[in-house]
Amino acid sequence: MDLPPVVKLEIFIPESHLEAISQALHLAGAGRIGNYDYCKSYQVVRGTWRPLENANPYLGEHGQVCTGEELKVEVNCRSELVPAVLKAIRQVHPYEEPVINIFPLLNHLFESG
């Protein structure tokens, strides 16, 4: 599969883990844009989930729909670093099933130079 040079990761985390995720992203090489590092954005979002019978939930009870606040963290990452970045995130992420979405970025198609 041909990937673009840069992707965007979207990671959902409890607010209590923002510093740990930020550090993991930085150490794995994500969040670097030109002459800057630690580049990311985050916002408070509301989510819902229902832990099923065999789940080991961070929050919530089996069979009950839960609603809560979490952070959506967005960070750019060079495609070749994605496997290492995903591993670093999962080492500090508290959720049994972390939600990590990966979006291709097409900026390189429109850059002049």
C-alpha positions, 0 to 999 in steps of 0.5 A: 500500500502506498502511503502519503509521506505524512498522516494525521493520528486522531487519538481519544484519551482520558484527560488525565493521560494527556502528558503521558501521551504527549511524551510518548508521541514526542519520543516516537517522533510524531508531532514534528512539523518543520523546525517545530516539535511537540505540535499537536492539538486537543479538544474535549469531546463527549463519547459513549460506549458500552462494555460487553461481557468480556470487556475490561473497561477503564470506565463503566460497567458491563452492559451499560451505556456510558457517556463521558468526556475525553480528549481528542488528540490530533498529531501529524506523523511521518508515515514510516514512524506510524508503527513505532508511534502506535506502539508508544501510544499503546504502552501508555494508553489506559483503555483496553481498546484505544481508538486511534484513527489514521488519516492520509494527508495530501498536503504534499500534493499542493506544496510549492517549491 
